Amino acid sequence: MYLNRLDIRHDILHCFDPRARVIAGASLILVSIHVAHYTILAGIMGACMLLLRHDFFRVIKRLAPLEVFCALFLLQVLCGLLPRPMALVLVLRIHCAALLYMLSVASMGFGVFAQALASLRVNSKLISILYLTHRYIYMMSDTVFHAVKAMRFRKSVNTNGIIFIWKAYAAVFAAALCAAYVKAENVNAALLSRGFDGLIPRTNIWRWSVADSVLVVCCLVSVVVYGTYTVIKHLFFV
């Protein structure tokens, strides 16, 4: 399974400015990780899954690594280190944050996301590092999966025991990592020879619309309202 097969293909928020989506997504994620009510968290998850229904199986595959992390909470519950209600809330918070990210940010693609961060005055060199790292993760994943697929076609690998198989997988990963490092050094030398100063130029130009303002204001208001309710235990206008 290649990483690019996990991309969200149906972007229902494409009509909004990417900068507005980044701000709105960050605001909603900030709210979701502080919500302590099961029903609210379940409602957020349900709404996100409804909006992402066209990419349902890709969303499930993207959530798979989170399930391993969430299993740690289950282990703590079994050992009596964490109350069951708190563990449930933490698991729901993690899933809500992931779904909101996939809905608002991941669906517009990493290139557009990087350009949006640049437009929001995020450190340019940090953006360049994120962009190049993201690119090389995909390249390395292709190398690893091609090597693993070729290895599986060799019957001798599957007949020498589980230890030999794990050693073979480790060798494949180590070789791919070394190859990616060497390729990165070569690309870096080529970029520097062409005058690259560490900053990826901005190529996208967007126009802020009324709908973008409404989206951002609504999300920021939700942060203020819920934050106020969390601190003083009631809404500021009550």
N, C-alpha and C positions, 0 to 999 in steps of 0.2 A: 504494500500500500504506500503510494508516494504522497508526500506532504501536500503537493498541489491538488490532490484529489479531495482535500479537506476544505478547499476554498468555498466560501459562500457565493453561490452563483446568482441568486435572486436578491437584488438590493432594492427593497421597497422604499428606502429613504433616499434614493438617488436624486430626488428633486431638491434636497436641502444642501446648503453649502457645507463642505466637509469641515470647515472650522466650527460651524454651529453644531455639527454632529459630535465633534470631539468634546466640546464644552458640555453639551447635553449628556453625552454618554458618561463623562467623568462625574457630572452632578448626580445622575441617577445611580451610578455605581456607589458613590459616596453615601447616598441615602440607603441603598439596599444593604450595605455591610453594617449598618447600625440598626436596622429594623429587627425587632425582637418578637414580633407576632407571627405565628405560623400562617394565619390566613392571609396576611398581607404578602408574605414571601411566596406563598403558594399562588396567589393572584398574579404577582409579578412574573413568576415562572410560566404560568399558564398563558399570560398575554404574550410573552416573548416567544414561546413555542408556537403560538397561533400565527404570529407574524413571520416566523421562520419555518413554517410548515412545508414550504416548497423545497427546503434543504434539510428536511427532517433527519435523514440518515447521515448526512455530513455533520450535522450538529451533534448527533449522538456519538459519532466517531471522535469529534473534537472534545467531547466531554469525557471520553474514556480515561485519559490520564488523570483527570480530577477524581475519578472513582477510587483510584489507588490511594490518592492523598486522603480522601474522605474515609477510607478504610482504617486509617490511623485513629480517627475519632471513635470508630466502632471498637477498636482494640482497647482504647482507654476506657470506654464504657464497660466492656467485659471485665477489665481489671479493677473497676471501681474507682478510677482516677478522675472520671468526668461524669457529671449527671446526664442522664439520658435526654431530658428536654434541651439542655444546653448544646449537646452534641447535634441534635436534630436542627436546632437553629443555625449552628455553624455550617452544617452541610447545606442547608437551604440558602444561606447567605452566599456561600461559594458558588453554587449553581446559578443563583440570580445574577451575581457579578459577571460570571462567564457568559451567560446568555445576553445580558445587556451589552457586553463588549462585542459579541458576535453580531448583534443587531445594529449597533450604532457605528462601530469602528471597523471590525474585521471585514464586513461585507463590502466596504468601499476599496479594499485592496491596500497593501502596505505602502505602495508608491504614493498614492493619494494621501494616505495617512501621514507619511513623512513630509509631504509638501504642506499639509495643513499645520503640522507642528512648526514648520519653518515660518509660516504666515503668522502664527501665534507667538513668534519671537522666542521660541525655545532655542537653546544653545545649538548653533549650526553644526559644530563638530560632533556633539552628542548624536544629532540626527544622522550624520554621515556614518558614524560607527554603528548605529542601529540598522541603518539601511544595508550597509555592506555585510554585517553579521547575518541579517535575515537572508540575504542573497546566498551566502556561503553555506548556511544551514541547509537550504534546498539543494544546492549542488552536492553537498556531502551526503545527504539522504539518498539522492539518486545513485551515487557511487556505491553506497552500502547495500541498497536493495538490489542493484544489478549483480553485485558480487554474491550476495546471499542466494539470489535466484539461481545463479550459475552453480553455486556450491550444492544446492539441493538436487540438481540434476545428476550429480555424481553420487552413485549409489554407495560408494565406499565410505562416504562421510556418514551416512545414516546407519552403517553396520558396525561401527567401532565403539559404540557406547556413548552415554550422555556426556561423560567428561571430555571425550574427544570432540564432540559436537560443540560444546561450550568453548573449548580452546580454539576451534576453527572460527566461531563467531567473534571471539576476542581478537584473533589475528586479522580478520576482515575489518573490524572497526578500527583497530590500530593503524592498519595500512591506509584506510580512508582518511583518518585524522592526519597522518603524516603527509599524505598527498595533498590534502586541503591546505595544510600549513605552507607547504612548498609553493603551491599555486597562489596562495595569498601573498607570499613574499614576491613572487614574480609580477603579479598584478600591481602590487604596491610600487615596485620599482618602475613599471611601465607608466603608472599614473604620475609619479614624481618627475619622470623624464619629460612628460608632456605638460608640466607646469601645474599639476593638481595641488591645490593649497589646503586640502582636507575638507572643503566645503562643497556640497552637492548643490548646483545652481537650481533655483526655483523656476519651473517651466509652466506651472499652471496658474491661471488667473481666474479668480472667481468674483462674482458679484453678490453682495449681501442683499437679501430680499426681506420683505416684511415677514414672510413665513419663517425665515431663519431667526428673526428677532423674537417672534412669538414662541418658537420652540425653546430658545435659550432662556427667555424670561420665565416661561412656565417651569422649566427644570430648575432654575436657580431659586424660584419661589418655593418649590417643593423642598429644596435643601434648607431654606430659611425656616419654613413652617415646621418641618419635622425636627430640625435642630432645636428650635425654640421649645417645641413640645417635649423633646428629650431632656432638655436642661431644666425647665421650670415646671414640667409635668402638666402643662396645659397650654393651649394655643394663646398667643400673645394678644389676640383680639377678644378673648373670652374673659 
